[in-house]
Amino acid sequence: MDRLEVSQGEKAQRLYVVYHDGSIAGIALGVTALIVVLSVMNGFQKEIRGQLLNVAPHAEIGYIDNTDTDWRNLLRFAENRKGILAAAPYVSNQALLANAGEIRGVQIRGILPSEERKVVEYGDKMPAGKFEDLIPGEFDIILGVGLAEALGAEVGGKVTVITPEGNVTPAGVVPRLKQFTVVGLVKTGVYEVDNSLAMTHIQDARVLYRLDKEVAGLRLKLADPQNAPALTATLIPEAQRDTVWVRDWTYSNRSYFEAVELENG
């Protein structure tokens, strides 16, 4: 073997070593970056989950097809049940809110103030007002801070609520309009909630949506939200599952967590 062949062989070997070492370094860097990204995503997921559990009900129950209209009858499923800390009735329906030329679609929630503050935490530190400022018959409303800003609404001012159920007149069906007084603002820290939340007294919500004594259901606060799927699976006796529905926060927010899991994958 001549010197030229030896030289070329040594050169090729050195190039292979450099390439091999570079590949290992590149893979290591890629793995490190992936670990960092996954750590950030996992941390983000935990943070958002924590925020959601502070603003969303841990579980909900209600009557299928409004087979009963008294929310107190639903309490028998939650009262004295280990793991359930509190329950609050609610009414929920869609509407449009209008003010100063701005219109936003919202989900209006009718609440019983004294019970609602037992199942959510954001009622304790509101930027303005309090749940108890919702007086039945006064058609008061509390808005998320982002929603209020988008509408240009202020505490003490009025906003117009437009419901999907219209009034039948000789000229045809026209939208139902009702003015509400803004008596408070809430800030949850969750963008979607702060930009869409609107609450009124449950009695006024019933009048607004012509619901008589009906409620959508009960919102539950659990001692251990992570145990929600297991608890709700046994909450309703089998004989009554055709008349009472139940769902937990993992179901209500599944689209978000599926998206995060997809990102992690």
RADA-V94421 format. One record per residue. N is the residue number from 1. NEAR is the number of other C-alpha atoms within 12 Angstrom. Layout:
n:N near:NEAR
n:N near:NEAR
This chain:
n:1 near:8
n:2 near:8
n:3 near:9
n:4 near:10
n:5 near:11
n:6 near:12
n:7 near:13
n:8 near:14
n:9 near:15
n:10 near:14
n:11 near:14
n:12 near:15
n:13 near:14
n:14 near:15
n:15 near:15
n:16 near:14
n:17 near:15
n:18 near:15
n:19 near:14
n:20 near:15
n:21 near:14
n:22 near:15
n:23 near:15
n:24 near:14
n:25 near:15
n:26 near:15
n:27 near:14
n:28 near:14
n:29 near:14
n:30 near:14
n:31 near:14
n:32 near:14
n:33 near:14
n:34 near:18
n:35 near:16
n:36 near:15
n:37 near:17
n:38 near:20
n:39 near:16
n:40 near:17
n:41 near:23
n:42 near:22
n:43 near:17
n:44 near:19
n:45 near:23
n:46 near:18
n:47 near:16
n:48 near:24
n:49 near:27
n:50 near:21
n:51 near:25
n:52 near:31
n:53 near:33
n:54 near:28
n:55 near:36
n:56 near:34
n:57 near:40
n:58 near:42
n:59 near:44
n:60 near:41
n:61 near:39
n:62 near:42
n:63 near:29
n:64 near:20
n:65 near:15
n:66 near:23
n:67 near:20
n:68 near:20
n:69 near:24
n:70 near:22
n:71 near:30
n:72 near:23
n:73 near:21
n:74 near:35
n:75 near:27
n:76 near:19
n:77 near:32
n:78 near:34
n:79 near:20
n:80 near:13
n:81 near:21
n:82 near:18
n:83 near:24
n:84 near:32
n:85 near:24
n:86 near:30
n:87 near:39
n:88 near:39
n:89 near:40
n:90 near:41
n:91 near:40
n:92 near:33
n:93 near:30
n:94 near:25
n:95 near:31
n:96 near:30
n:97 near:41
n:98 near:27
n:99 near:26
n:100 near:18
n:101 near:13
n:102 near:19
n:103 near:23
n:104 near:31
n:105 near:24
n:106 near:30
n:107 near:30
n:108 near:39
n:109 near:37
n:110 near:43
n:111 near:41
n:112 near:33
n:113 near:31
n:114 near:23
n:115 near:26
n:116 near:36
n:117 near:28
n:118 near:27
n:119 near:35
n:120 near:34
n:121 near:25
n:122 near:31
n:123 near:31
n:124 near:24
n:125 near:18
n:126 near:26
n:127 near:23
n:128 near:26
n:129 near:26
n:130 near:30
n:131 near:39
n:132 near:26
n:133 near:30
n:134 near:34
n:135 near:29
n:136 near:24
n:137 near:19
n:138 near:22
n:139 near:30
n:140 near:41
n:141 near:49
n:142 near:47
n:143 near:50
n:144 near:42
n:145 near:32
n:146 near:28
n:147 near:36
n:148 near:40
n:149 near:23
n:150 near:24
n:151 near:30
n:152 near:23
n:153 near:33
n:154 near:29
n:155 near:28
n:156 near:20
n:157 near:22
n:158 near:27
n:159 near:36
n:160 near:30
n:161 near:39
n:162 near:30
n:163 near:29
n:164 near:23
n:165 near:20
n:166 near:18
n:167 near:18
n:168 near:11
n:169 near:10
n:170 near:7
n:171 near:8
n:172 near:9
n:173 near:12
n:174 near:15
n:175 near:19
n:176 near:23
n:177 near:21
n:178 near:26
n:179 near:23
n:180 near:38
n:181 near:32
n:182 near:40
n:183 near:35
n:184 near:36
n:185 near:40
n:186 near:39
n:187 near:35
n:188 near:32
n:189 near:27
n:190 near:25
n:191 near:19
n:192 near:23
n:193 near:28
n:194 near:30
n:195 near:27
n:196 near:34
n:197 near:40
n:198 near:46
n:199 near:49
n:200 near:44
n:201 near:38
n:202 near:43
n:203 near:32
n:204 near:34
n:205 near:42
n:206 near:29
n:207 near:24
n:208 near:37
n:209 near:32
n:210 near:21
n:211 near:23
n:212 near:19
n:213 near:23
n:214 near:31
n:215 near:39
n:216 near:38
n:217 near:41
n:218 near:44
n:219 near:42
n:220 near:45
n:221 near:41
n:222 near:33
n:223 near:20
n:224 near:21
n:225 near:28
n:226 near:21
n:227 near:21
n:228 near:29
n:229 near:22
n:230 near:20
n:231 near:29
n:232 near:36
n:233 near:18
n:234 near:21
n:235 near:34
n:236 near:27
n:237 near:17
n:238 near:13
n:239 near:10
n:240 near:18
n:241 near:20
n:242 near:16
n:243 near:19
n:244 near:30
n:245 near:29
n:246 near:38
n:247 near:30
n:248 near:32
n:249 near:36
n:250 near:27
n:251 near:20
n:252 near:21
n:253 near:22
n:254 near:16
n:255 near:13
n:256 near:19
n:257 near:23
n:258 near:16
n:259 near:14
n:260 near:22
n:261 near:17
n:262 near:14
n:263 near:18
n:264 near:20
n:265 near:12
